[in-house]
Amino acid sequence: MRIGELAKRAGTSTRTLRYYESRGLLAARRADNGYRDYDEDDLRLLRQIRTLQDFGFDLEETRPFVDCLRAGHPAGDSCPASLAVYRRKLAELDGLIDRLADVRATVARQLADAEATAGAADGGAADGEPPAPRCEMTG
């Protein structure tokens, strides 16, 4: 199949396919007329790349999965190098989750403090004006 058909079937652009080719993730064969020629295996590689990128893997992190498929394995994640990428990505995600949990706790504390302050101010405000906004995000 030609590059346009492959791009359409993979849900990407021909420009992206050329970029993947320049990075060595996709290898085009040339037909006698000079056009790039791809097959179902190339589509399979592209689907692997796209799936991983949808999950937050950067392009270089997809390389071991592509290499695994090219080596004839039935799945891109059945090789040791792919498993290592999974392990690194899980560690990265765990770190992000921990950081988000810390941020959430800080925001929850700030909200509780602000509501308490606003409640106290509402009870004692003689002029009926709402309290001035405050933001003391520290941490």
C-alpha positions in Angstrom: 0.0 0.0 0.0 1.1 3.5 -0.6 1.9 6.1 2.1 -1.5 7.9 1.8 -3.5 4.6 2.4 -1.2 3.6 5.3 -1.7 7.0 6.9 -5.4 6.8 6.5 -5.6 3.3 7.9 -3.3 4.2 10.8 -5.2 7.4 11.6 -2.2 9.6 11.1 -0.7 11.9 8.5 1.8 11.2 5.7 4.1 13.8 7.3 4.1 11.7 10.5 4.9 8.6 8.6 7.9 10.3 6.9 9.1 11.5 10.3 8.8 7.9 11.8 10.8 6.8 8.7 13.5 9.4 9.4 13.7 8.2 13.0 14.1 4.6 11.9 10.8 3.4 13.3 9.3 2.7 10.0 11.1 1.3 7.0 9.6 2.0 3.5 10.3 -0.2 0.6 10.3 1.5 -2.7 8.3 0.2 -5.7 9.7 0.2 -9.2 8.1 3.6 -9.7 9.8 5.1 -6.7 6.8 5.3 -4.5 7.0 4.2 -0.9 5.4 0.7 -0.4 4.1 -0.6 2.9 2.3 -3.7 4.1 0.2 -5.0 6.9 3.2 -5.4 9.1 3.9 -1.7 8.8 0.4 -1.0 9.8 0.8 -3.2 12.9 4.0 -1.3 13.8 2.2 2.0 13.5 -0.7 0.8 15.6 1.7 -0.2 18.3 3.4 3.2 18.2 0.1 5.1 18.3 -1.2 3.0 21.1 1.9 3.6 23.2 1.9 7.3 22.4 -1.8 7.5 23.4 -0.7 6.0 26.8 1.9 8.8 27.2 5.0 7.1 25.9 7.3 9.3 23.9 8.4 8.3 20.5 11.8 7.0 21.5 10.2 4.8 24.2 8.3 3.0 21.5 11.4 1.8 19.8 11.9 -1.4 21.8 8.3 -2.4 21.0 8.8 -1.8 17.3 12.1 -3.7 17.3 10.4 -6.6 19.1 7.7 -6.8 16.4 10.2 -6.5 13.7 12.1 -9.5 15.2 9.0 -11.6 14.6 7.5 -11.7 18.1 3.7 -11.9 18.2 3.5 -8.8 20.4 5.7 -5.7 20.8 5.8 -6.2 24.6 7.1 -9.7 24.6 10.8 -8.7 24.7 13.0 -7.8 27.7 13.7 -4.3 26.4 10.0 -3.6 26.1 9.4 -4.8 29.6 12.1 -2.5 30.8 10.3 0.4 29.2 7.1 -0.6 30.9 8.8 -0.7 34.3 10.3 2.7 33.8 7.0 4.2 32.7 5.2 2.7 35.7 7.8 4.2 38.0 7.4 7.6 36.3 3.6 7.3 36.6 3.8 6.4 40.3 5.9 9.5 40.9 3.4 11.7 39.1 0.5 10.1 41.0 2.4 10.8 44.3 3.0 14.4 43.3 -0.6 14.9 42.3 -1.7 13.5 45.6 0.5 16.0 47.4 -0.9 18.8 45.3 -4.4 17.7 46.0 -3.8 17.6 49.7 -2.4 21.1 49.6 -5.4 22.4 47.7 -7.8 20.7 50.0 -6.1 22.3 53.0 -6.2 25.7 51.3 -9.9 25.2 50.6 -10.7 24.2 54.2 -8.7 27.1 55.6 -10.3 29.6 53.1 -13.8 28.3 54.0 -13.1 28.6 57.7 -11.7 32.1 57.3 -14.7 33.1 55.1 -17.1 31.6 57.6 -15.5 33.5 60.4 -15.4 36.7 58.4 -19.1 36.4 57.4 -20.1 36.1 61.0 -18.2 39.2 62.1 -18.5 41.5 59.0 -20.5 44.6 59.7 -20.4 46.1 56.3 -21.7 43.1 54.4 -18.7 43.0 52.1 -17.3 39.6 51.2 -13.8 39.0 52.6 -10.8 39.8 50.3 -9.6 36.8 48.4 -6.4 35.2 49.6 -4.1 32.7 48.2 -1.1 31.4 50.1 -0.1 28.3 48.1 3.1 27.2 49.7 4.6 23.9 50.1 
